[in-house]
């Protein structure tokens, strides 16, 4: 991820926007990433309501319906189906 120092933003605004159009950019303060600038399209993709995107669960925290699918998948693998 590209980084820009907060102190340099006024001099490099065009470069920052150009980079953020391609991928998220970190804004650093005292050499530590503090903020992220990204395109509106990227932001909307990250914040839109769940539309069937993939999710990750710890085995013990899976919803029952997901656990049942997981168990069936394991059975299929074990039995070569």
N, CA, C and O of each residue as an XYZ file, in Angstrom:
324
protein
N       0.844     -1.168      0.000
C       0.000      0.000      0.000
C       0.891      1.233      0.000
O       1.825      1.347      0.793
N       0.585      2.139     -0.895
C       1.338      3.394     -0.931
C       1.048      4.185      0.331
O      -0.020      4.066      0.930
N       2.030      5.000      0.723
C       1.865      5.841      1.907
C       2.268      7.272      1.595
O       3.197      7.517      0.826
N       1.562      8.205      2.198
C       1.889      9.621      2.107
C       1.936     10.172      3.521
O       1.063      9.872      4.336
N       2.941     10.970      3.816
C       3.031     11.612      5.126
C       2.013     12.742      5.189
O       1.836     13.481      4.221
N       1.346     12.874      6.333
C       0.344     13.929      6.506
C       0.947     15.301      6.232
O       0.282     16.171      5.669
N       2.187     15.497      6.621
C       2.845     16.790      6.441
C       3.042     17.134      4.970
O       3.175     18.311      4.633
N       3.065     16.145      4.092
C       3.303     16.373      2.664
C       2.031     16.448      1.827
O       2.112     16.602      0.608
N       0.875     16.344      2.443
C      -0.368     16.258      1.676
C      -0.633     17.481      0.807
O      -1.094     17.332     -0.325
N      -0.361     18.662      1.292
C      -0.664     19.850      0.486
C       0.196     19.915     -0.761
O      -0.238     20.434     -1.789
N       1.408     19.394     -0.681
C       2.300     19.404     -1.850
C       2.004     18.252     -2.806
O       2.289     18.356     -3.999
N       1.445     17.175     -2.310
C       1.275     15.964     -3.116
C      -0.187     15.545     -3.281
O      -0.461     14.362     -3.482
N      -1.104     16.460     -3.203
C      -2.521     16.111     -3.284
C      -2.857     15.381     -4.581
O      -3.574     14.380     -4.562
N      -2.351     15.871     -5.690
C      -2.625     15.230     -6.982
C      -2.105     13.809     -7.027
O      -2.788     12.910     -7.519
N      -0.895     13.598     -6.514
C      -0.319     12.249     -6.474
C      -1.150     11.333     -5.576
O      -1.372     10.167     -5.902
N      -1.604     11.868     -4.449
C      -2.421     11.087     -3.523
C      -3.710     10.640     -4.197
O      -4.060      9.461     -4.137
N      -4.424     11.564     -4.838
C      -5.680     11.212     -5.492
C      -5.461     10.228     -6.637
O      -6.268      9.322     -6.842
N      -4.390     10.400     -7.368
C      -4.080      9.488     -8.467
C      -3.840      8.076     -7.936
O      -4.347      7.104     -8.497
N      -3.075      7.965     -6.865
C      -2.788      6.651     -6.274
C      -4.056      6.041     -5.670
O      -4.286      4.840     -5.810
N      -4.881      6.854     -4.997
C      -6.097      6.352     -4.354
C      -7.143      5.896     -5.362
O      -8.015      5.095     -5.028
N      -7.065      6.392     -6.583
C      -7.990      5.941     -7.619
C      -7.719      4.496     -8.008
O      -8.612      3.799     -8.490
N      -6.487      4.048     -7.801
C      -6.085      2.693     -8.163
C      -6.227      1.726     -6.989
O      -6.693      0.600     -7.163
N      -5.825      2.164     -5.794
C      -5.841      1.307     -4.606
C      -5.842      2.190     -3.362
O      -5.423      3.345     -3.429
N      -6.305      1.664     -2.230
C      -6.273      2.455     -0.999
C      -4.859      2.945     -0.687
O      -3.873      2.266     -0.973
N      -4.781      4.133     -0.096
C      -3.503      4.771      0.227
C      -3.500      5.107      1.712
O      -4.485      5.632      2.232
N      -2.410      4.811      2.389
C      -2.283      5.130      3.810
C      -1.731      6.536      3.986
O      -0.803      6.944      3.287
N      -2.310      7.269      4.926
C      -1.789      8.576      5.315
C      -1.088      8.354      6.654
O      -1.699      7.868      7.606
N       0.170      8.703      6.723
C       0.941      8.451      7.935
C       1.139      9.725      8.740
O       1.179     10.833      8.204
N       1.261      9.528     10.029
C       1.595     10.613     10.938
C       2.614     10.051     11.905
O       2.368      9.044     12.569
N       3.759     10.706     11.980
C       4.888     10.208     12.775
C       5.261      8.793     12.328
O       5.558      7.924     13.148
N       5.240      8.584     11.010
C       5.622      7.329     10.349
C       4.709      6.140     10.639
O       5.065      5.004     10.328
N       3.557      6.379     11.221
C       2.605      5.301     11.484
C       1.347      5.544     10.655
O       0.845      6.667     10.618
N       0.831      4.511      9.991
C      -0.405      4.670      9.228
C      -1.553      5.076     10.153
O      -1.796      4.421     11.167
N      -2.262      6.161      9.803
C      -3.344      6.663     10.643
C      -4.682      6.721      9.916
O      -5.729      6.569     10.546
N      -4.670      6.937      8.608
C      -5.897      7.083      7.829
C      -5.727      6.364      6.505
O      -4.611      6.042      6.096
N      -6.847      6.117      5.840
C      -6.825      5.504      4.513
C      -7.677      6.356      3.580
O      -8.784      6.762      3.933
N      -7.155      6.620      2.394
C      -7.904      7.316      1.351
C      -8.111      6.315      0.223
O      -7.176      5.633     -0.197
N      -9.350      6.235     -0.263
C      -9.656      5.304     -1.349
C     -10.739      5.900     -2.223
O     -11.375      6.890     -1.862
N     -10.939      5.292     -3.367
C     -11.991      5.764     -4.268
C     -13.360      5.521     -3.640
O     -13.519      4.637     -2.799
N     -14.325      6.298     -4.050
C     -15.687      6.132     -3.552
C     -16.227      4.759     -3.940
O     -16.937      4.128     -3.157
N     -15.898      4.294     -5.138
C     -16.360      2.974     -5.573
C     -15.856      1.882     -4.638
O     -16.604      0.977     -4.267
N     -14.581      1.972     -4.259
C     -14.003      0.973     -3.342
C     -14.686      1.040     -1.984
O     -15.021      0.008     -1.401
N     -14.893      2.253     -1.481
C     -15.562      2.444     -0.197
C     -16.962      1.853     -0.217
O     -17.356      1.149      0.712
N     -17.716      2.138     -1.278
C     -19.084      1.623     -1.377
C     -19.103      0.099     -1.425
O     -19.996     -0.529     -0.855
N     -18.130     -0.495     -2.098
C     -18.040     -1.951     -2.140
C     -17.804     -2.518     -0.738
O     -18.388     -3.537     -0.369
N     -16.957     -1.862      0.028
C     -16.640     -2.342      1.373
C     -17.770     -2.134      2.366
O     -17.875     -2.880      3.340
N     -18.617     -1.136      2.143
C     -19.638     -0.796      3.133
C     -21.058     -1.176      2.734
O     -21.987     -0.982      3.518
N     -21.244     -1.712      1.531
C     -22.610     -2.066      1.135
C     -23.095     -3.252      1.967
O     -22.293     -4.066      2.425
N     -24.402     -3.344      2.159
C     -24.962     -4.449      2.939
C     -24.578     -5.798      2.337
O     -24.306     -5.913      1.142
N     -24.564     -6.788      3.177
C     -24.194     -8.143      2.753
C     -25.073     -8.594      1.598
O     -26.301     -8.595      1.693
N     -24.423     -8.978      0.506
C     -25.165     -9.450     -0.663
C     -24.674    -10.831     -1.073
O     -24.539    -11.135     -2.259
N     -24.409    -11.661     -0.068
C     -23.969    -13.012     -0.367
C     -22.465    -13.119     -0.528
O     -21.970    -14.110     -1.065
N     -21.738    -12.122     -0.075
C     -20.278    -12.181     -0.154
C     -19.777    -13.298      0.749
O     -20.463    -13.715      1.682
N     -18.610    -13.762      0.468
C     -18.023    -14.803      1.292
C     -17.721    -14.274      2.680
O     -17.347    -13.114      2.850
N     -17.889    -15.150      3.683
C     -17.591    -14.803      5.058
C     -16.728    -15.898      5.658
O     -16.760    -17.048      5.220
N     -15.962    -15.524      6.658
C     -15.134    -16.500      7.370
C     -15.650    -16.613      8.802
O     -16.006    -15.613      9.426
N     -15.686    -17.832      9.309
C     -16.138    -18.076     10.674
C     -15.131    -18.974     11.376
O     -14.516    -19.836     10.747
N     -14.963    -18.772     12.675
C     -14.264    -19.749     13.495
C     -15.212    -20.940     13.606
O     -16.429    -20.761     13.654
N     -14.667    -22.147     13.647
C     -15.512    -23.342     13.636
C     -16.555    -23.289     14.746
O     -17.712    -23.641     14.515
N     -16.175    -22.861     15.931
C     -17.111    -22.819     17.050
C     -18.122    -21.698     16.976
O     -19.050    -21.662     17.783
N     -17.974    -20.781     16.036
C     -18.869    -19.640     15.943
C     -19.729    -19.661     14.684
O     -20.404    -18.677     14.382
N     -19.712    -20.758     13.955
C     -20.498    -20.844     12.726
C     -21.981    -20.882     13.043
O     -22.401    -21.540     13.995
N     -22.776    -20.180     12.248
C     -24.227    -20.353     12.380
C     -24.572    -21.803     12.044
O     -23.850    -22.466     11.299
N     -25.673    -22.282     12.595
C     -26.032    -23.695     12.421
C     -26.151    -24.101     10.963
O     -25.705    -25.187     10.592
N     -26.741    -23.256     10.129
C     -26.910    -23.622      8.722
C     -25.562    -23.723      8.010
O     -25.386    -24.576      7.140
N     -24.620    -22.873      8.366
C     -23.287    -22.933      7.765
C     -22.548    -24.162      8.273
O     -21.856    -24.830      7.505
N     -22.688    -24.466      9.564
C     -22.040    -25.654     10.137
C     -22.544    -26.927      9.468
O     -21.766    -27.848      9.219
N     -23.843    -26.984      9.175
C     -24.397    -28.162      8.514
C     -23.811    -28.323      7.115
O     -23.483    -29.439      6.709
N     -23.676    -27.231      6.377
C     -23.058    -27.295      5.044
C     -21.594    -27.713      5.138
O     -21.108    -28.497      4.322
N     -20.901    -27.185      6.138
C     -19.491    -27.531      6.354
C     -19.341    -29.031      6.634
O     -18.494    -29.703      6.046
N     -20.176    -29.536      7.538
C     -20.123    -30.964      7.875
C     -20.428    -31.825      6.655
O     -19.763    -32.839      6.439
N     -21.408    -31.446      5.864
C     -21.745    -32.206      4.659
C     -20.580    -32.195      3.680
O     -20.269    -33.212      3.061
N     -19.932    -31.030      3.543
C     -18.758    -30.950      2.667
C     -17.644    -31.856      3.126
O     -16.996    -32.507      2.306
N     -17.406    -31.913      4.440
C     -16.372    -32.815      4.962
C     -16.724    -34.270      4.696
O     -15.864    -35.064      4.313
N     -17.981    -34.614      4.898
C     -18.427    -35.982      4.621
C     -18.204    -36.340      3.153
O     -17.752    -37.439      2.835
N     -18.526    -35.404      2.265
C     -18.337    -35.642      0.836
C     -16.862    -35.869      0.509
O     -16.535    -36.737     -0.300
N     -15.985    -35.109      1.122
C     -14.539    -35.264      0.880
C     -14.062    -36.600      1.412
O     -13.323    -37.312      0.733
N     -14.477    -36.946      2.622
C     -14.049    -38.203      3.250
C     -14.497    -39.398      2.427
O     -13.751    -40.364      2.269
N     -15.703    -39.333      1.906
C     -16.256    -40.473      1.176
C     -16.056    -40.363     -0.341
O     -16.627    -41.151     -1.095
N     -15.267    -39.411     -0.785
C     -14.938    -39.290     -2.194
C     -16.093    -38.919     -3.094
O     -16.118    -39.320     -4.257
N     -17.034    -38.174     -2.595
C     -18.201    -37.786     -3.411
C     -17.955    -36.483     -4.089
O     -18.818    -35.993     -4.817
